[in-house]
Structure formats: structure tokens, C-alpha cells
Amino acid sequence: MNRSILRVGLLVLVLLVIPALSAHAEVGKPSLTLGRISEKKSDYQIRMLFPKLAWSARPQVARAFNKASRAPVDRAIAEFRQKMAEPSEERPDFVWELRSEWETRHKGTDFISGVLNFGAYLGGPHPSPWLVSLNFDLRHGRALELADIFKPGSPWPERLSAWCVRELKTREMTDPDPGASADPQNFVVWTMAPQGLTILFPPYQVAPYSAGVQEVMVPWSEVADLLRPGSPAAPLAGLRP
């Protein structure tokens, strides 16, 4: 009888402890949500979505991420308001619009990678689009430039250019020169995931507006020898520290 009571007591204890441990572990994990800025008047509207990170275990990293993700949004709003404030002979007969949307490409324990898609309508046949990527190293609490994942002095622009030009030439309505040439400024919008490194070319860079954003994924095997050891990209390519 006593053994039966003991077994039941242990079972109850296990059932109580396991959920508590799981809940504690979830609290300690980074959580990504969407922040919002919304403003609507008779002659303009602003609707901005951007990523927000909450991480109770490492609040300083969360603050750094949120500062990095909010910066291009605040800059876009400031430029939009400045443009609206410019003197004009006639009042526009359209509604000015500014928007942004966030797309997560990868969220792991080492890094978060994604893209902010912006659009502004200031008159004309269609909105003006642009892209800003955010690749954030969670281990060191900082946003990454593309050069940060490669060895210093390595020919990564040439390697990426060769792959992208070859791929873009297989598509209709694209002109990869000079928008995909070996200039580092041609590869400022990028994301990374286990499948590979993705380069995003906004409208007009390598194709007309009607063709939309052009994306080229570069397999990690194509650039593995150029990756900086210890960077978040190195493990994705199978490189050991």
C-alpha cells in the first residue's frame, strides 16, 4: 500500500515539474514578434510593420536587435514626412502612402535573418519599392554586413557576381550587367539560411519594375572556402570552429 502511494506521489511530482521546467525554458528563449506604427489622415497614411525581439535571458541583445530593426523604419518615416512638407503649387489629388512589411527568412539560436519590404506612393504610376535586410548575430548582439561572414580580402564579390550573373541570364526580362557585377554595393540586400545565401535585387537593379524582386540563392558549397571561421554562416556550410 505504501509503495503504491509512493509511486502515485512520484508520478504527480513528475507531472508537475516537467511543465514548469518547459515553461521556464520557453521564457528564456528569444521571441520574435511584429511591432507596428500606424497613422492615417485625410491626405496620407503610414503603416509600418517591423520585427521586435524579446529575450529575458539576454535583454541587451534584444535592445540591440530592436534598435537595428527600427532604424530603417524611422529613417523612412522621417524622409516621407520631409517629402510631404516640401512646398507645392497644388495640393496633391492622391493619398500619400508609406508602408513596410517584415519577412523572416530564418530564426535560430545563433542568428535571425529577414527582409524589410518598403513601399512609398508619392504620385506616379506605381509605388516606389526598396528593400532592407537584417542579419543579426545573436551570439555577439550585432547586425552583420555581408563582408562580415567572409574572410578579409577574399574575392567574395567576384564569386557572388559570377554565380548571380549566370543564374540571372537564364531568366527573361533581366539584365545582370552592371547590377550584379562584382561591386559589394550590388549585394547589400541578402539573407542566410541553412539552404544557402540569398541575394535579393530590388526592382530596376537587374530587371524592370514589372519583373519584381529578383532572388538568387547561392549554395554554401559555392562559397565555403571564403567564409570566415566563427561567423554564423560557417556552421551552415559544414565548417567546424
N, C-alpha and C positions, 0 to 999 in steps of 0.2 A: 504494500500500500504506500509506504513512504517513498519507495523507488518510483512508483507511478506519479506521485505528487511532484517529486524532484524533476522527472522528465518533462512533465507539463510546465513546471516553472521555468525550466531552461528554454523550452520552446517559446514560451511567451516572451522571455527576455530577448531571445534572438529576433523575434518578430518586431519587437520594439526598437532594438538597437540598429538593425540594418537600415530601415528607412531613415533614421536620424543621421546615420553616417552618410547615406546617399544625399540627403538634403544638404548636409554640411559641405560635401564635395561640390554640389551644384553651385552653392553660394560662392565658393572660391574660384569658380571658372569665369573667364571673360564672357560677357554677354553683349551682343551687338543688336541695337535697335535703331529705329529711324527717328531723327529729330525733324521738326517741321517749323517753317516760317511761312505764315500766310497773311497776305494783306490784299484787300480788294477795295478799289474806289471806282468812281464812275468812268475814269479815263485810263486806269491801269490796274493790273493785278500781278501779284507776286506769289508764287507757290514753290517753295524750296524744300526738298527732301534731302537729307544727308545722314551719314552714319554717326551713331553715338555709341561709345563703348563704356560699359560699367564693369568694374573689376575690383571687388572689395579687397582681394589679396594684394593687388598692386595698383593702388589709386593713382600714383604718379604716372604710370604708363597710360592709364585711362585718360588722364588730363592731357598728356602729350598727344595722344591719338585724336582726341576731340578738338584740340587746338589745330592740328593739321587738317582735319576734315572740314572744319568750319571756315578756315582761312579763305579758300577759293569761293565759298558761298558768300561770305561777307564782301569780298572784293567785287564779285559780280553784282551784288545789290548796290554797292557804292557807285560803280560805273553806270549802272542802269539809272539811278537817281540823278547822277550828273548829266547824263544824256537828256533826261526829261526836263532838266532845269535850263537847258540851253534855250536862248531866245528864238522865237519862231514867229514869222509874219502871220501865219494862220494856225488856228487850233486844229490838231490832227483829227480826222474823222474816223479814227480807229482806236481800239483799246490797246495800249502798250502792254506787253506781257513778258514776264521773266519766270522761268521755271528751272528746276533741277531735279534729277532723279538719281538714285543710287542703285548700283547693281553689284552685289557681292560675287566675286569670282572664286574666292577661296577664303575660308576661315578655319585656321588650325591653331595649334598651341604655340607655334613659332611665329606665324605672320598672318596678317589679313591683307587681302588683295581685292581691289574692286575699282569701279569707274563711276565718276560723277558725269552724267549727261546733262549739259546745259542747253537751253534754247531761249532766245530773246527775239520778240517780234517788235520791230521799231518801224514798221511800214514795209512796203515792198511785196514781192510775190510770195515769199515764204519766210519762216523764222530763220535766224542765224544760229546754227548749232556749233558747239565746241565741246571738247572732252577734257577731263582732268582725271588722271589715275591716281590712286593712293595705294602704295605698297608699304605696309607698316611692319617693322621688325618688333615683335612683342618681347623678345628677349632683351633687347637693348633700349626699347622705348623710343624709337625714332623712325621717321619716314625715310624711305630709301629712294635714291636716284638709281637709274638703270646702271650707271657705271659702278655703283657700289657692289653689285653682285659679280663683277668681273675683276680679273687680275689687273692691277695698274699697268698701263702701257700695252695691254693685249689688243689685238685687232678685232675687237668685238663689233665695231660699227661696220667694218668690211664684211664680216661673217654674216651679220644680220641682213645687211643690204643684199648680198648675193642670194640668200635664201628667199627674202621677200620679193625681190625683183623677179626671180624665177617663178615664184608662185603667182604673182600678180599678172604676169604676162599670159597666164592660162585663162584669165578672166576677161569677159567682154567689158568694154567701156572703161578700161583702166589704162593709165599712162604712168608707169612707175618712175620715170625719169622726169625731174630730179627729186620728186617727193620721197623716194625710197633709196636715194643714193647714200653713200657712206658718211653722212653727216649726223653726228649724235643728236642734233636737234630734230631729225626726222623720226626719232624713236622715243619721244618724251612721253607718249601715252602707251602704257604697257601694263600687263598683269602677269602673274605667275600662278601656276597650279601644278599638281603632280603630273599632268599630261604634257606640260611644256610651257614655254614662254610665248605669250601672245602680244603681238604688236598691233595697235589699232591706229588706222589712218583716218582722220576726220574727213568729211566731205570736202572736196576740192584739192586735197593734198595729192592723191593719186588717181582720183576719179571724179566725175561731175556730181553735183548735188543729188541728182536723181538716182545715182548708184548707191547712195547711203555710205555708212561707215564700212571701210574695208578692214577685215581682221585676218592676220596671218599668224598661225601657230608654228613656232619653231620647236621641234623636239629637243629635249635636253641633251640627247646624244649628239646633236649637231654643235653644241657649244660647251660640252662638258669639260674639255681641255682648257677652256678660257675662264671657267668660273673661279671665283675667289674662295679658297678654303675657309670654312667657317661662316660663310654667308647663308641666309635662309634657302638659297637656291641649290646649294651644294648637295644636301641630302636628297633633294628631288632628282638629281642626276645620278644618284648612287655613289656619291663621293663621301668617303669617311673622313672625319676630322684628323 
